[in-house]
Amino acid sequence: MVRHVSRRAIQGVLLTAVILLSDAPVHAVPARHGGRVVVTYVQPSDPAHREIYRTLRRQRVLERLGAVVRLVRLPGRLTLRLKGCGGEANAWYDPESHAVTMCYEMVAGIIALAPHEASAAGVTQEQAIRGPIAQILVHETGHALFHLLRVPIFGREEDAADQLAALLLLHLAPAQARALVGGSGYFFVTLGRQEAVDRSGFANVHGLSWQRFYSLVCLAYGSDPRRYADIVAKDYLPPERAATCREEYKSAAYAFERLIGPHLRVRLHRGARLRRAWQSRVP
């Protein structure tokens, strides 16, 4: 059951700067064409999702993600879509239709998990909503980029998509990055506390929620050990893992530079220039 949240909290879904990341075409909002990126908000049939639909559409969440994706020279069209999924909380990239889809049920589930008051780690309700939506949208868009650009991947693609999402979130302005990383971390921790760890869990293509949490905060710490020093000081990240995080971040950033960088319409320059370019393209 979706927990009641205030209108203001739902409106806080707006993703700033870089993120701001149909089965029923008769009810779909007409797609907005911009280069090779198309965004579509499909009207939900479930009344419980109508406020989510109105807020996401009004805040132009997909247009903001599309502005970022258009910084990449895509070889074909990519569709970004929000829709109802018949009760299934999910998000995915379909390589046949070249479409990234996020379900309103997934957004509703994120809202339901968000705390009414700030968590012990200081994560607010708004951050706990915005962070996971940003992470999930960019994660699925990462799958699209890997497919469309034919990016080679060692290891599991889900892990690579998580790394790409973390890198892009960390290229936001520092305060925005901190808020979204904190919200995403809260989401993974909350799921981890509910997650049954059995043999089938280890067979999943996704890492366990606790693993995804530690990978996220490790990249954050590795990106700026001073700014994220409290992650280690408060024991959110074990010292033995923290010792490798700088190299983990450098490795992920180098892969982005070599594999995604050549397809960008802007030059990479220590993140700052890319961040300014993203902000200048956001509608």
TIBALUM-14716 format. One line per 10 residues: number of its first residue (from 1); their letters; for each residue x, z, y of N, C-alpha, C. Coordinates in nm, 3 decimals. Atoms other than C-alpha are relative to their C-alpha. Layout:
NUM> A> X,Z,Y,X,Z,Y,X,Z,Y; ...
END
This chain:
1> MVRHVSRRAI> 0.084,0.000,-0.119,0.000,0.000,0.000,0.087,0.000,0.124; -0.080,0.011,-0.120,0.136,-0.096,0.343,-0.030,0.117,0.092; 0.012,-0.112,-0.090,0.198,0.206,0.563,-0.042,-0.048,0.138; 0.040,0.035,-0.135,0.031,0.204,0.905,0.119,0.012,0.094; -0.104,-0.006,-0.102,0.273,0.123,1.186,-0.061,-0.045,0.131; 0.052,0.035,-0.131,0.222,0.082,1.557,0.020,-0.147,0.030; -0.015,0.139,-0.044,0.173,-0.254,1.724,0.141,-0.021,0.057; -0.132,0.013,-0.060,0.496,-0.188,1.915,0.108,-0.015,-0.108; -0.100,0.010,0.107,0.690,-0.138,1.590,0.000,-0.138,-0.062; 0.007,0.133,0.059,0.563,-0.466,1.448,0.058,-0.102,0.097
11> QGVLLTAVIL> -0.054,0.093,-0.098,0.646,-0.645,1.771,0.152,0.010,0.006; -0.145,-0.016,0.001,0.998,-0.506,1.733,0.070,-0.088,-0.100; -0.059,0.092,0.098,1.048,-0.762,1.458,0.084,-0.107,0.069; -0.074,0.103,-0.073,1.186,-0.995,1.728,0.149,0.011,-0.028; -0.142,0.002,0.030,1.537,-1.095,1.627,0.073,-0.066,0.116; -0.066,0.049,-0.120,1.775,-1.143,1.918,0.122,-0.085,-0.033; -0.122,0.081,0.007,2.062,-1.386,1.979,0.003,-0.089,-0.123; -0.020,0.092,0.110,2.177,-1.541,1.651,-0.121,-0.010,-0.093; 0.118,0.005,0.086,1.867,-1.446,1.453,-0.120,-0.022,0.084; 0.094,-0.024,-0.094,1.729,-1.426,1.710,0.057,0.114,0.080
21> LSDAPVHAVP> 0.021,0.075,0.198,1.695,-1.625,1.017,-0.058,0.186,0.117; 0.116,-0.093,0.020,0.268,-2.488,0.213,-0.101,-0.050,-0.104; 0.103,0.033,0.100,0.039,-2.443,-0.035,-0.136,-0.022,0.064; 0.129,0.017,-0.068,-0.235,-2.447,0.226,0.020,-0.076,0.131; -0.032,0.076,-0.120,-0.147,-2.729,0.469,-0.115,-0.011,0.098; 0.115,0.013,-0.087,-0.498,-2.741,0.605,-0.004,0.112,0.104; -0.001,-0.114,-0.091,-0.444,-2.397,0.765,0.133,0.017,0.071; -0.134,-0.018,-0.055,-0.083,-2.450,0.863,0.005,-0.034,0.148; -0.026,0.035,-0.139,0.032,-2.445,1.223,0.084,-0.126,0.000; -0.080,0.123,-0.002,0.168,-2.793,1.311,0.148,0.031,0.014
31> ARHGGRVVVT> -0.144,-0.024,-0.003,0.542,-2.805,1.247,0.059,-0.044,0.132; -0.072,0.035,-0.123,0.774,-2.809,1.547,0.131,-0.066,-0.040; -0.118,0.074,0.040,1.044,-3.071,1.510,0.110,0.019,0.104; -0.113,-0.014,-0.090,1.387,-3.003,1.657,0.124,-0.044,-0.074; -0.114,0.051,0.075,1.667,-3.222,1.529,-0.038,-0.013,-0.145; 0.026,0.006,0.142,1.683,-3.180,1.155,-0.060,0.130,-0.053; 0.059,-0.127,0.041,1.516,-2.837,1.149,-0.148,0.002,0.039; 0.143,-0.009,-0.023,1.139,-2.792,1.117,-0.043,0.143,-0.029; 0.051,-0.136,0.024,0.964,-2.455,1.152,-0.151,-0.004,-0.014; 0.144,-0.004,0.027,0.617,-2.374,1.020,-0.044,0.143,-0.027
41> YVQPSDPAHR> 0.066,-0.128,0.025,0.405,-2.060,1.039,-0.136,-0.032,-0.064; 0.125,0.029,0.068,0.127,-2.086,0.783,-0.096,0.118,0.022; 0.097,-0.107,-0.025,-0.186,-1.891,0.878,-0.031,0.073,-0.129; 0.026,-0.075,0.123,-0.236,-1.609,0.627,-0.148,0.008,-0.031; 0.139,-0.020,0.041,-0.556,-1.581,0.427,-0.033,0.148,-0.011; 0.019,-0.145,0.010,-0.506,-1.205,0.391,-0.008,0.059,0.141; 0.013,-0.058,-0.135,-0.639,-1.026,0.702,0.108,0.103,0.032; -0.102,-0.102,-0.023,-0.375,-0.755,0.654,0.128,-0.059,0.057; -0.124,0.064,-0.046,-0.105,-1.008,0.744,-0.015,-0.072,0.134; 0.023,0.080,-0.121,-0.262,-1.155,1.057,0.081,0.050,0.119
51> EIYRTLRRQR> -0.080,-0.053,-0.111,-0.086,-0.920,1.300,0.146,-0.037,-0.018; -0.138,0.042,0.027,0.246,-0.995,1.131,0.018,-0.147,0.037; -0.005,0.144,-0.031,0.175,-1.369,1.157,0.003,-0.023,0.150; 0.007,0.021,-0.145,0.079,-1.346,1.524,0.128,0.046,0.069; -0.119,-0.053,-0.065,0.380,-1.133,1.614,0.122,-0.088,-0.027; -0.115,0.084,0.033,0.638,-1.343,1.430,-0.007,-0.134,0.072; 0.015,0.129,-0.068,0.495,-1.662,1.577,0.020,0.015,0.150; -0.014,-0.022,-0.143,0.471,-1.520,1.928,0.145,0.026,0.040; -0.139,-0.031,-0.029,0.826,-1.392,1.914,0.095,-0.114,-0.039; -0.078,0.121,0.029,0.946,-1.735,1.788,0.120,0.029,-0.091
61> VLERLGAVVR> -0.108,-0.041,0.090,1.147,-1.586,1.505,0.065,-0.121,-0.069; -0.057,0.116,0.070,1.188,-1.913,1.314,0.068,-0.096,0.097; -0.064,0.087,-0.099,1.267,-2.109,1.630,0.139,0.054,0.034; -0.130,-0.060,-0.032,1.548,-1.864,1.702,0.100,-0.024,-0.114; -0.087,0.031,0.113,1.688,-1.901,1.353,0.033,-0.149,-0.002; -0.023,0.145,-0.003,1.646,-2.279,1.384,0.102,-0.040,0.104; -0.100,0.030,-0.103,1.849,-2.278,1.706,0.141,0.023,-0.052; -0.131,-0.026,0.059,2.136,-2.132,1.508,0.034,-0.108,-0.103; -0.025,0.099,0.105,2.097,-2.369,1.214,0.035,-0.135,0.060; -0.030,0.128,-0.062,2.104,-2.665,1.452,0.142,-0.009,0.055
71> LVRLPGRLTL> -0.142,0.006,-0.035,2.460,-2.569,1.541,0.082,-0.060,-0.115; -0.065,0.059,0.116,2.542,-2.704,1.194,-0.046,-0.145,-0.014; 0.034,0.141,0.024,2.555,-3.078,1.129,-0.057,-0.014,-0.141; 0.065,0.008,0.130,2.304,-3.101,0.847,-0.016,-0.146,-0.043; 0.016,0.137,0.047,2.288,-3.413,0.629,-0.146,-0.041,-0.018; 0.142,0.031,0.017,1.908,-3.390,0.604,-0.085,0.107,0.066; 0.092,-0.092,-0.064,1.601,-3.204,0.719,-0.007,0.132,-0.076; 0.019,-0.132,0.058,1.561,-2.830,0.659,-0.125,0.061,0.061; 0.122,-0.065,-0.046,1.226,-2.652,0.681,0.015,0.151,-0.009; 0.005,-0.146,-0.001,1.198,-2.284,0.779,-0.146,0.039,0.007
81> RLKGCGGEAN> 0.144,-0.021,0.013,0.862,-2.141,0.679,-0.032,0.147,-0.027; 0.059,-0.131,0.029,0.666,-1.813,0.689,-0.142,-0.024,-0.049; 0.130,0.026,0.060,0.356,-1.796,0.469,-0.041,0.117,-0.088; 0.049,-0.093,0.100,0.137,-1.582,0.249,0.029,-0.052,-0.139; -0.043,0.042,0.134,0.237,-1.586,-0.116,-0.087,0.060,-0.110; 0.093,-0.047,0.102,-0.071,-1.459,-0.299,0.031,0.137,-0.054; -0.030,-0.136,0.042,0.046,-1.099,-0.312,0.144,0.023,-0.042; -0.140,-0.014,0.043,0.410,-1.167,-0.404,0.092,0.020,0.120; -0.097,-0.027,-0.106,0.675,-1.012,-0.179,0.131,-0.070,-0.037; -0.115,0.079,0.042,0.949,-1.273,-0.193,0.052,-0.084,0.116
91> AWYDPESHAV> -0.060,0.096,-0.093,1.179,-1.507,-0.003,0.095,-0.085,-0.083; -0.083,0.087,0.082,1.365,-1.809,-0.136,0.032,-0.129,0.073; -0.030,0.136,-0.044,1.525,-2.148,-0.075,-0.031,-0.094,-0.115; 0.035,0.100,0.100,1.384,-2.447,-0.264,0.086,-0.124,0.022; -0.088,0.115,-0.019,1.652,-2.714,-0.313,-0.070,-0.135,-0.012; 0.072,0.128,0.012,1.393,-2.981,-0.397,-0.070,-0.037,0.130; 0.070,0.029,-0.126,1.189,-2.950,-0.078,0.086,0.030,0.121; -0.089,-0.038,-0.111,1.483,-2.827,0.132,-0.072,0.094,0.097; 0.079,-0.092,-0.081,1.272,-2.536,0.254,0.038,0.145,-0.028; -0.018,-0.145,0.008,1.347,-2.170,0.325,-0.137,0.062,0.027
101> TMCYEMVAGI> 0.130,-0.064,-0.014,1.034,-1.958,0.275,0.015,0.150,-0.005; 0.011,-0.146,0.005,0.972,-1.594,0.358,-0.148,0.034,0.001; 0.141,-0.036,0.014,0.642,-1.435,0.255,-0.039,0.111,0.097; 0.050,-0.110,-0.083,0.430,-1.221,0.484,-0.001,0.130,-0.082; -0.003,-0.119,0.085,0.413,-0.984,0.186,0.136,0.069,0.004; -0.134,-0.058,-0.011,0.789,-0.936,0.211,0.014,0.077,0.131; -0.005,-0.068,-0.130,0.760,-0.851,0.581,-0.082,0.129,-0.005; 0.085,-0.119,0.010,0.474,-0.610,0.506,0.069,0.110,-0.081; -0.072,-0.098,0.081,0.686,-0.441,0.239,0.112,0.066,0.078; -0.106,-0.056,-0.084,0.973,-0.397,0.484,-0.058,0.100,0.099
111> IALAPHEASA> 0.066,-0.092,-0.094,0.736,-0.241,0.736,-0.039,0.129,-0.071; 0.043,-0.118,0.075,0.604,-0.006,0.467,0.115,0.095,-0.031; -0.117,-0.084,0.033,0.956,0.119,0.387,0.065,0.061,0.123; -0.065,-0.049,-0.122,1.053,0.179,0.750,-0.042,0.144,0.029; 0.033,-0.141,-0.027,1.070,0.547,0.855,-0.085,0.014,0.126; 0.078,-0.027,-0.121,0.820,0.690,1.102,0.090,0.054,0.111; -0.097,-0.057,-0.093,1.101,0.886,1.267,0.138,-0.052,-0.038; -0.136,0.045,0.030,1.471,0.805,1.290,0.051,0.069,-0.126; -0.055,-0.055,0.124,1.648,0.854,0.957,0.115,0.095,0.029; -0.114,-0.091,-0.016,1.926,1.106,0.898,0.122,-0.074,0.054
121> AGVTQEQAIR> -0.112,0.081,-0.049,2.170,0.823,0.972,-0.026,-0.056,0.140; 0.031,0.047,-0.135,1.996,0.751,1.303,-0.066,-0.136,0.007; 0.066,0.131,0.001,1.817,0.431,1.195,-0.145,0.018,0.043; 0.136,-0.010,-0.050,1.496,0.385,1.391,-0.094,-0.088,-0.080; 0.100,0.082,0.067,1.171,0.237,1.264,0.018,-0.148,0.035; -0.017,0.139,-0.043,1.228,-0.078,1.469,0.122,-0.063,-0.066; -0.121,0.053,0.063,1.583,-0.122,1.335,-0.022,-0.023,-0.149; 0.025,0.011,0.144,1.461,-0.066,0.978,-0.092,-0.117,-0.032; 0.082,0.120,0.018,1.217,-0.356,1.028,0.080,-0.125,0.034; -0.073,0.118,-0.046,1.434,-0.598,1.223,0.118,-0.034,-0.091
131> GPIAQILVHE> -0.121,0.024,0.077,1.748,-0.553,1.014,-0.023,-0.077,-0.129; 0.024,0.072,0.126,1.612,-0.655,0.671,-0.058,-0.140,0.020; 0.054,0.134,-0.023,1.410,-0.945,0.814,0.112,-0.096,0.039; -0.114,0.083,-0.039,1.725,-1.078,0.979,0.087,-0.032,-0.120; -0.089,0.018,0.114,1.936,-1.026,0.668,-0.059,-0.096,-0.102; 0.063,0.082,0.102,1.685,-1.188,0.434,-0.012,-0.146,0.046; 0.012,0.138,-0.051,1.619,-1.492,0.654,0.134,-0.072,0.000; -0.131,0.066,-0.004,1.989,-1.560,0.704,0.056,-0.016,-0.141; -0.043,0.011,0.139,2.063,-1.489,0.336,-0.058,-0.127,-0.064; 0.062,0.119,0.060,1.812,-1.756,0.225,0.046,-0.128,0.068
141> TGHALFHLLR> -0.054,0.117,-0.069,1.934,-1.995,0.493,0.141,-0.029,-0.047; -0.133,0.019,0.059,2.280,-1.938,0.349,-0.006,-0.085,-0.126; 0.018,0.083,0.120,2.158,-2.078,0.016,-0.023,-0.146,0.040; 0.026,0.136,-0.046,2.029,-2.381,0.207,0.128,-0.069,0.046; -0.125,0.059,-0.048,2.363,-2.437,0.378,0.095,-0.032,-0.115; -0.085,0.026,0.116,2.552,-2.403,0.050,-0.043,-0.129,-0.070; 0.052,0.117,0.072,2.327,-2.667,-0.106,0.017,-0.128,0.082; -0.001,0.121,-0.082,2.300,-2.913,0.182,0.141,-0.045,0.035; -0.137,0.035,-0.038,2.669,-2.897,0.275,0.093,-0.010,-0.120; -0.078,0.004,0.125,2.784,-2.884,-0.088,0.121,0.092,0.007
151> VPIFGREEDA> -0.107,-0.100,-0.013,2.987,-2.572,-0.028,0.036,0.054,-0.139; -0.041,-0.055,0.130,3.191,-2.471,-0.337,0.000,0.152,0.005; 0.011,-0.145,0.005,3.138,-2.112,-0.448,0.064,0.053,-0.128; -0.049,-0.077,0.114,3.340,-1.886,-0.675,-0.086,0.124,-0.011; 0.081,-0.120,0.016,3.139,-1.602,-0.824,-0.147,-0.032,0.015; 0.144,0.016,-0.006,2.768,-1.545,-0.781,-0.042,-0.048,0.139; 0.046,0.054,-0.128,2.589,-1.744,-0.513,-0.073,0.106,0.081; 0.072,-0.105,-0.072,2.374,-1.442,-0.426,0.097,0.089,0.079; -0.101,-0.080,-0.071,2.686,-1.245,-0.334,0.054,-0.077,0.120; -0.050,0.084,-0.110,2.813,-1.536,-0.125,-0.102,-0.006,0.114
161> ADQLAALLLL> 0.103,0.004,-0.104,2.479,-1.555,0.060,-0.007,0.132,0.075; -0.005,-0.130,-0.066,2.498,-1.182,0.131,0.117,0.007,0.098; -0.118,-0.003,-0.087,2.847,-1.225,0.274,-0.022,-0.086,0.125; 0.027,0.087,-0.114,2.738,-1.515,0.494,-0.096,0.068,0.097; 0.095,-0.068,-0.087,2.442,-1.316,0.625,0.068,0.112,0.078; -0.070,-0.110,-0.068,2.665,-1.017,0.702,0.092,-0.053,0.110; -0.090,0.057,-0.100,2.918,-1.235,0.884,-0.077,-0.043,0.125; 0.076,0.046,-0.115,2.651,-1.389,1.106,-0.059,0.117,0.078; 0.050,-0.118,-0.071,2.494,-1.053,1.186,0.111,0.067,0.079; -0.112,-0.065,-0.067,2.837,-0.917,1.275,0.055,-0.080,0.117
171> HLAPAQARAL> -0.040,0.080,-0.115,2.887,-1.203,1.522,-0.093,0.020,0.120; 0.085,-0.035,-0.113,2.609,-1.063,1.738,0.077,0.085,0.099; -0.056,-0.099,-0.091,2.683,-0.857,2.046,0.008,0.132,-0.075; -0.027,-0.120,0.081,2.821,-0.523,1.916,-0.120,0.091,-0.021; 0.114,-0.091,0.015,2.512,-0.310,1.985,-0.108,-0.061,-0.089; 0.100,0.068,0.081,2.280,-0.570,1.830,0.044,-0.005,-0.146; -0.052,0.004,0.136,2.504,-0.610,1.527,-0.013,0.136,-0.067; 0.007,-0.136,0.054,2.518,-0.234,1.479,-0.143,0.034,-0.042; 0.140,-0.032,0.028,2.139,-0.204,1.494,-0.051,-0.075,-0.124; 0.049,0.078,0.112,2.072,-0.486,1.247,0.070,0.037,-0.130
181> VGGSGYFFVT> -0.073,-0.045,0.120,2.344,-0.377,1.003,-0.054,0.134,-0.045; 0.056,-0.130,0.035,2.209,-0.023,1.019,-0.137,-0.013,-0.065; 0.132,0.021,0.057,1.855,-0.144,0.951,0.006,-0.061,-0.139; -0.017,0.062,0.133,1.968,-0.363,0.661,0.053,0.100,-0.100; -0.054,-0.103,0.088,2.171,-0.078,0.517,-0.107,0.098,-0.043; 0.110,-0.091,0.032,1.869,0.151,0.536,-0.090,-0.061,-0.108; 0.086,0.069,0.096,1.664,-0.108,0.345,0.062,0.003,-0.139; -0.065,0.000,0.131,1.919,-0.138,0.064,0.005,0.140,-0.060; -0.004,-0.137,0.050,1.957,0.240,0.034,-0.137,0.044,-0.050; 0.135,-0.039,0.040,1.581,0.291,0.021,-0.039,-0.067,-0.131
191> LGRQEAVDRS> 0.028,0.068,0.126,1.546,0.027,-0.250,0.083,0.058,-0.113; -0.089,-0.054,0.102,1.844,0.172,-0.435,-0.050,0.132,-0.057; 0.052,-0.129,0.047,1.682,0.514,-0.455,-0.121,-0.016,-0.091; 0.117,0.027,0.083,1.378,0.355,-0.619,0.032,-0.086,-0.121; -0.037,0.101,0.099,1.567,0.117,-0.844,0.041,0.063,-0.133; -0.039,-0.046,0.134,1.581,0.183,-1.217,0.123,-0.078,-0.044; -0.124,0.065,0.042,1.933,0.111,-1.338,0.002,-0.004,-0.153; -0.008,0.020,0.145,1.919,-0.030,-1.689,0.077,-0.129,-0.027; -0.082,0.116,0.036,2.089,-0.310,-1.878,-0.051,-0.128,0.064; 0.054,0.123,-0.058,1.852,-0.578,-1.747,0.036,-0.012,0.147
201> GFANVHGLSW> -0.040,0.004,-0.140,1.943,-0.479,-1.391,0.136,-0.062,0.020; -0.135,0.057,-0.011,2.304,-0.573,-1.452,0.002,-0.149,-0.030; 0.008,0.143,0.032,2.192,-0.915,-1.578,-0.059,-0.081,0.115; 0.064,0.069,-0.112,2.013,-0.998,-1.251,0.101,-0.078,0.081; -0.091,0.081,-0.083,2.163,-1.271,-1.033,0.034,0.072,0.130; -0.029,-0.081,-0.117,2.139,-1.028,-0.742,0.076,0.126,-0.042; -0.064,-0.128,0.025,2.363,-0.724,-0.719,-0.104,0.111,0.012; 0.086,-0.116,-0.018,2.204,-0.382,-0.745,-0.003,0.038,0.149; 0.017,-0.029,-0.142,2.076,-0.254,-0.412,0.114,0.086,0.055; -0.112,-0.082,-0.047,2.348,0.011,-0.388,0.127,-0.084,0.015
211> QRFYSLVCLA> -0.116,0.088,-0.012,2.613,-0.256,-0.450,-0.010,-0.085,0.126; 0.018,0.082,-0.119,2.466,-0.471,-0.175,0.019,0.083,0.126; -0.022,-0.089,-0.114,2.465,-0.173,0.059,0.149,0.019,0.026; -0.143,-0.026,-0.019,2.833,-0.095,-0.001,0.075,-0.126,0.044; -0.065,0.124,-0.043,2.931,-0.461,0.036,-0.028,-0.027,0.149; 0.036,0.021,-0.140,2.745,-0.482,0.368,0.078,0.092,0.093; -0.068,-0.093,-0.090,2.892,-0.167,0.521,0.151,-0.017,-0.008; -0.143,0.027,0.011,3.237,-0.259,0.388,0.039,-0.114,0.093; -0.031,0.110,-0.090,3.228,-0.591,0.574,-0.011,0.044,0.146; 0.015,-0.051,-0.137,3.104,-0.411,0.885,0.124,0.081,0.039
221> YGSDPRRYAD> -0.118,-0.083,-0.028,3.386,-0.157,0.866,0.125,-0.087,0.010; -0.117,0.088,-0.002,3.640,-0.429,0.789,0.005,-0.087,0.124; 0.002,0.084,-0.120,3.527,-0.632,1.091,0.051,0.075,0.122; -0.042,-0.080,-0.115,3.602,-0.345,1.331,0.008,0.147,-0.043; -0.012,-0.138,0.052,3.736,-0.019,1.178,-0.022,0.107,0.106; 0.024,-0.101,-0.104,3.720,0.160,1.513,-0.150,0.015,0.029; 0.142,-0.006,-0.035,3.363,0.070,1.599,-0.084,0.058,-0.112; 0.078,-0.047,0.115,3.239,0.147,1.248,0.070,0.114,-0.074; -0.076,-0.109,0.062,3.469,0.444,1.182,-0.091,0.107,-0.059; 0.090,-0.105,0.049,3.172,0.678,1.134,-0.054,-0.030,-0.139
231> IVAKDYLPPE> 0.046,0.035,0.135,3.075,0.486,0.819,0.083,0.072,-0.104; -0.089,-0.071,0.091,3.376,0.638,0.649,-0.002,0.151,0.029; -0.002,-0.142,-0.038,3.376,0.966,0.845,-0.121,0.075,-0.056; 0.121,-0.063,0.050,3.018,1.038,0.733,-0.021,-0.023,-0.149; 0.000,0.020,0.145,3.098,0.938,0.375,-0.107,-0.098,-0.048; 0.089,0.106,0.044,2.863,0.638,0.369,0.079,-0.104,-0.082; -0.087,0.093,0.071,3.159,0.437,0.236,0.119,0.078,-0.055; -0.112,-0.075,0.057,3.412,0.591,-0.008,0.135,-0.049,0.055; -0.131,0.039,-0.056,3.771,0.594,0.129,0.073,-0.104,-0.083; -0.071,0.096,0.085,3.902,0.404,-0.172,-0.054,-0.142,0.018
241> RAATCREEYK> 0.053,0.134,-0.029,3.666,0.114,-0.096,0.034,-0.040,0.143; -0.030,0.029,-0.140,3.724,0.140,0.278,0.141,-0.057,0.017; -0.138,0.045,-0.011,4.095,0.079,0.219,0.014,-0.151,-0.020; -0.007,0.145,0.027,4.019,-0.278,0.105,-0.090,-0.082,0.092; 0.105,0.071,-0.074,3.748,-0.364,0.357,0.054,-0.097,0.104; -0.057,0.092,-0.099,3.973,-0.519,0.620,0.032,-0.133,-0.065; -0.034,0.123,0.071,4.098,-0.769,0.364,-0.126,-0.072,-0.049; 0.125,0.062,0.042,3.746,-0.827,0.232,-0.064,-0.078,0.114; 0.057,0.070,-0.115,3.627,-0.915,0.580,0.082,-0.125,0.033; -0.085,0.115,-0.032,3.925,-1.143,0.646,-0.022,-0.113,-0.100
251> SAAYAFERLI> 0.022,0.101,0.103,3.864,-1.321,0.315,-0.132,-0.073,0.021; 0.130,0.062,-0.023,3.496,-1.381,0.391,0.002,-0.085,0.127; -0.008,0.075,-0.125,3.570,-1.491,0.749,0.081,-0.128,-0.018; -0.083,0.119,0.025,3.839,-1.731,0.625,-0.080,-0.105,-0.078; 0.083,0.094,0.076,3.596,-1.883,0.373,-0.101,-0.068,0.091; 0.094,0.059,-0.096,3.341,-1.933,0.652,0.070,-0.104,0.086; -0.075,0.091,-0.088,3.603,-2.093,0.875,0.033,-0.131,-0.072; -0.042,0.120,0.071,3.721,-2.335,0.606,-0.117,-0.081,-0.057; 0.107,0.069,0.072,3.391,-2.417,0.433,-0.120,-0.035,0.088; 0.113,0.026,-0.090,3.125,-2.392,0.707,0.050,-0.052,0.135
261> GPHLRVRLHR> -0.053,0.036,-0.132,3.341,-2.428,1.018,0.007,-0.149,0.028; -0.010,0.144,-0.028,3.407,-2.805,0.981,-0.134,-0.067,0.027; 0.132,0.060,-0.020,3.031,-2.868,0.989,-0.067,0.047,0.130; 0.060,-0.053,-0.122,2.969,-2.679,1.315,0.016,-0.097,0.117; -0.007,0.081,-0.121,2.898,-2.852,1.644,0.080,0.069,0.110; -0.079,-0.075,-0.096,3.098,-2.583,1.827,0.128,0.046,-0.068; -0.126,-0.047,0.055,3.455,-2.464,1.782,-0.006,0.150,-0.021; -0.012,-0.143,0.024,3.520,-2.126,1.625,0.119,0.055,0.079; -0.109,-0.062,-0.075,3.724,-1.898,1.847,-0.020,0.152,0.001; 0.010,-0.145,0.013,3.739,-1.536,1.728,-0.142,0.052,0.018
271> GARLRRAWQS> 0.138,-0.045,-0.002,3.361,-1.520,1.715,-0.065,-0.003,0.137; 0.061,-0.014,-0.133,3.310,-1.481,2.092,-0.062,-0.131,0.046; 0.052,0.128,-0.046,3.269,-1.850,2.169,-0.122,-0.041,-0.081; 0.113,0.032,0.085,3.038,-1.896,1.873,-0.121,0.082,0.042; 0.112,-0.085,-0.042,2.827,-1.601,1.989,-0.062,-0.054,0.128; 0.053,0.055,-0.125,2.793,-1.751,2.338,-0.077,-0.129,-0.028; 0.068,0.125,0.032,2.699,-2.085,2.186,-0.136,0.030,-0.064; 0.127,-0.037,0.061,2.431,-1.922,1.971,-0.100,0.043,0.106; 0.092,-0.054,-0.101,2.284,-1.737,2.268,-0.050,-0.111,0.093; 0.040,0.108,-0.090,2.279,-2.052,2.479,-0.102,-0.093,-0.063
281> RVP> 0.092,0.090,0.068,2.078,-2.236,2.213,-0.131,0.067,-0.038; 0.122,-0.067,0.038,1.814,-1.969,2.151,-0.109,-0.029,0.101; 0.108,0.034,-0.093,1.478,-2.076,2.302,-0.046,0.123,0.078
END
